[in-house]
């Protein structure tokens, strides 16, 4: 079922791709570092309620519903891939700079939504150039190295903004507006990456439905290993998303943590763990498979909501417990970052399947993003700890499902050579 090398990458293309990919990732992580405090800003500076914060948390994953349609357009017209990349940069990234002029909660919601649609559309493109320009057995290692490089920029942005906000509460206005310009430039960097082989592959039929639900249904029905992999990831995603509406309320209203503390935990500490662990886990991914690595990552993430629950019971030591929670988060997410971004391509048998499987993976994030944060909001109405208890249960279930999947998701006959 699996093909170890769908393309034969020339050395010059490999070098050019690595430099452009690392630059793209660095700029992207800088932008995400600025937005790591977005929900806290909504709560503390813009006085957003729990329902609005829930809607804000839905925007990110729900935008992933556009990924399949975009992937289908790329597959139907592979020679137009550069045109699509520039379209994302101009239409979906640059508008975020309007936050310089419109900086209320609703504007942030709309502009951040456009930005996230662009993120979802770029995921299939990333899978294409990684699989075309690197050898099969080095993708995990290369991606891990670039993540580590990029996370330094994430640390600078997140902690720098946290310290800035403690001194100047309105600093989020130039920070989020400037993020639009940086995000625009990051996409333009992708244009420097060669797509020589991809642009010559045969096109597939144009998409029939906007969100690609028919494509999702048919692919999951036919590709059983991929379906089982996605089922476990759906449960993991529920664990990650169910606490999103409750997290800023816990940090601001109950634990009363400053911007600096939050940015150091969510930005610096978790990112440092990603920097250290991602290259090591990338090598593990190359030696084993995404199923094995996902199992370990999901199990580690159980500690993340569990420690936040303990912090609520012991507010006197809330700060160190908060840091410990995000240490566990950083270790777990180092594995998830690799398997979430690189995993779907392991199930591709032809070049045309790469963007389709990646886009379905992203689209399913949108499906659970529409369902799980509202569930988190409903649980929140019963008590602040309810979403965190549910989160720990989801992570544990996801680890069990993925561990069970090691027996049948990738059999010896299906593993890549």
N, C-alpha and C positions, 0 to 999 in steps of 0.2 A: 504493500500500500504506500510506503514512504519512499521518497527518492532522495538520496543524500546530497546530490549536487544538481540543482535544476539549471544552473548556469555555470560557465567556466570563467571566473573573474580574472581579468588581466591585472598585473601588478600595479600599474599606474592608476587604474580605476580603484583598486583597493586603498591605495594611499590617499587619493583624493577624497574618496568616500569617508574614510576615517576622520580626516581633518574637518570636513564639512559636517559630518555627523556629530563629532565632539563639540563643534561650535554651536550647532543647532541645539544640542542638549543643554549646553551651558546657558544659553540665552533663555531657553524654556524654563529651566530650573530657577533662574533669577526671577522670572515672572511669577512662578508658583511660590517662590519664597515671599514675595510681596503679598500674595493673596492668602498666605497661611493664617493671617489675622483677620480676614474679611468678616467672618461670622462674629468675632469678638467686637470688631468695629461697629457692625450692625447693631449689636446689643448695647454697647457702652456709649457710643457717640451718636448713633442715629435712632436709638430707642426702639429698635424693631422688636416686635413680639415673637413668641414662640412659633405662631403660625406662619409669619413672614419668613423667619429663619428656616423653617421647614421647606417653604417654597424655594428659598435660595439654594438649599442643599439638593433639591430635586433638579434644579437647572443643569447642574454639572452632568450627572449621569443621563438625564433625559435627552440631552443634546446628542447623545451617542446613537439615538434612533436614526440619525441621518447618515450614519457610517456606511450601511449596506448600499444605500442608493448611490452614494459617492463612489464606492468601490465598484459598483456595477457600471457606472459611467466610465471609470478609468479602464475597466476590462473591455468595455465595448469600443473604446477609442484609445488604445494604449499609446498611440503617437501624440496624443494631446496632453500627456501627463504634466508637462511644464506649464501649459496654459491653466490647468486646474490648480496647480500649486500657487501661481500668482493670483488667481481669483480668490483663493482662501486668504492670502495675505492682505489684499486690498479691501475685500468686502466683509471679512469676519474678524480680522485682527486689528487693523488700523482704527476702526470705529471706537475701540476702547479708549483712545486718546480724548474722546469727547467728554470724558469724566472730568477733565480740567474745567469744563464749563457747566456741566450738569452733574452735581455730586450729591444728590439725595439717594435714599434707599432704593427707590424704584429704578432710577437710572443705573445704579450699580447692578441691580438684578438683570435688566435688559442687556446692558453692554457685556456683562460677564457671561450671559447666556450666548451671545453671538461669539464671543471668544471660545467658549467651550464647544460650540458646533464646529469651529475650525480645528480644535484639538481632535475631535472624533474623526473628521475627514482626513486628517494627516496620518492616522494610525495605519491604514492600508498602504499608504505611500512608504512609510517607514519599513514595513515588512517587505515590500518589494525591493527596496535598495539594499536592505541588509542581506536578503537571500540572494540577490543577484551578484553583489560585489564582494561577498565573503564566503569562505568555504564553510560547509555545513558544520564541521566539528570545531569551529572557532567562534561561532556567532555568540554563544553565551559568554565566553571570556571577553570578547571585544565589547559587547554591550555592557558587561559588568564594569570594565575599565572606564568607559565613557560616562556611565552613571556616577562613578566615584569622582571623576573630574568635575562633572556638572554640579554635584552636590556641594562643592565648595562655594559656588555662586549662590546656591539656595541658602546656605548658611549666612553668607554676607547679607543677602537681601532680607531674610526673615529676622535675624537678630538686629541688624541695623535699623530696620523699620520699627521693631519693638522698642528699642531705646529712643528712637526719634519720637514715637507716639507718646512715650512717657513724659517727654519734654514739651512737645507740640501736638496736642490732640487732633488738630486739623491736618497733620502731615499725611494722612491717608489720601487726601485729594491729589497732591502732586505725585504721590507714589503710584496710585492706581491709574492715573492718567498717563504717567510715563511708562507704565507697563504696556500700554497699547503700542507705543512706538517701538519698544524692545521686542514685543511679540511680532510686530510687522517685520522687523529686521530678521528675526529668527527664521521665519518662513522663507524669506528671500535667500537665505543661506542654502536651503534645500535645493534651490535651482542649480547650484553648483555641482550637485551630485550627478554622476552619469547614470543614464538608464538605457544603455545601448541595446541590450538584449530584449529588455521589456518592450521597447518601442517597436520591435519587429515581430512580437508574438501575434498570433491570430486573435482578432477581436471576437467577443462573444455577443449574443443578442443584447440589445439595449434593455434597461430595466422596465418591468411592467407595472410595478407599484412603488410609490414614493418611499416607503420605509422598508421595502424588501422583505415583507413578512412571508411571502411565498418562497423566496429564496432561503430564508431561515428555516422554514418548515421542511422543505425538501432536503436541505443539506443535513439537518439534524436527523432526519429519518434515514438517510442513506449512509452517513458516516457515524457508525455506532461508537467507536472509540472517542471521537470528538464530542459526541453528544454526552457521553458519561463524564468526560472531562469538564464540559460546560456545566453540567448539573452540580458537580461539587463546587465549581467556582460561583455558581448562583448562590449557594448557601453561604460561602465565605463572604460574598458581597453583601448579603443581608446582615451579617455580623458587623461589617464595616459601616454600613449606612444607617442601621437602626439607631445608633447613638448620635448621629449628626445633629438632629434638632435639639437634643438634650445637652450636648457637650458645652456650647457657649454659656448656657444657663448655669451649668454646674461650675464652670470656671469663674464666671463673673459674679453670680448671685450667691452661690453657696461657699466656694473656696476663696473668693475675693483675691484672685491672683492677678498680678500686674501684667502689663503688656510685655515687659522684659522677661518675666518668668515664663509666660506662655510661649513667647517666641524662642526662648532658649530651650524649652522642652520640646515643643512641636517642630522647631526649626533646626536648632543647633545639635541637640543630643541625638534625635532620631536620624538626622542627616549624617552625623559622624559615624553612627553604626552602619548606615547604608554605604558610606565610603569604604569602611573597613571590610564589611561582609560581602558586598555585592561582587567584587572580583573573585573572591574565594568561592562563593556560591555559583558564579558563572562557570568556573572550571568544573564544579560538581554537576552542573546542568549539562555540560558537554560530555562528561563521562557517563552520566546516568540518563535521566529523562525528566521532563517537566512534571510528571505525575509524582515522582518520588520527592522532588524538591518542594512541590506545593504541599504535600502532606506535612512535612517538617515545619514549613512556614505557618500553616494554619494552626498547628498545635501550639507553637510559640505565641501566637496572637491571643490565645485564651487569657494570658496574663495581663494584656492591655486593659480591657474593661474591668477585670477583677481587681487590679490595683487601684483604679479610680473609685471603685465601690468602697474599698478599704479607706481611701482618702476622705470620703464623705463621713465615715464613722469616726475618723481620727483627724479632725481639722488642724490640730496643733502640729501635726507632721504632714500636712497636705502637700507642701512643696516638694519634699524628697520623694514622697509616694508618687506624685505627679511625674517627677523625673524618671523614676523607675518604670512607670507605665509606658513612657515614651522610649525608654531603652528597649523594652520588649517589643514595642511597636516598630522601632527601627530595625531590629534583628529580623522580625517576621516579615516586614515589608521589603527587606533586601531580597528575600526569596521570592515574594509575590511580584516585585517589580520585574524580575527576570521572567518568571513563568507567565505573568499576565501579558507582557509585551512580546515575548518571544515564543511562548508555548504554542499558539495556534499554527504557526508555520511548520511545526513538527508533524502536523497532520496533513500537510499538502502533498499531493502526488504529482501535480502539474503546476507550471507557472501560473496559469489562470486561477488556480485555487487559492493562491496566497492572499490576494486582497479580499477574496470572498470569505475565507475562514476568519481572517483578522477582523473584517467588518462585522461579521456575525457575532464574534466574541465581544466587540465593542457595543454592538446593538443590544445584546442581552444585558449589558450594564445599564443601558437606558431603560429596559423593561423593569429591572429590579429597582432602578432609581425612581420610577413612577410609583412603585408599590411600597417599598420598604420605608423611606423617610416618613410618609404618612402613617405607617404602622408605628414608627418610633414616636410620632406626635401623639397618637392615641395612647400608647403606653405611658408617655410622659404625663398625660392627664391623670394617671393613677398613682404617680409618684416618680420623683426624679431618678430613682435607682432602677426602675423597671426596664428601661431601654438597655442599660448596661448589663443587667442579668441576662436579658435576651441575647445580647451580643456575645457573651461568653458561651452560651449554649449553641449559637449558630456556628461559632468558630470550631467548637468541639465536634459538632456534627459534620462540618465540612472536612475536618481532618480525618474523621472516621470514613467518610465516603471516598475520599481520595486514597486513603490507605487501602481500603477494600479494592479500589480500582487498580492498584498495582498488579493485581492478579490477572486482570483481563483488558485493561485499557491499552497496554502495549505488550503484546505477546512477543515471544522470541521471533516469530515470523513477521511481525509488523514493525519491529524496531528498525531504525535506519542503519545502514551498514557503516 
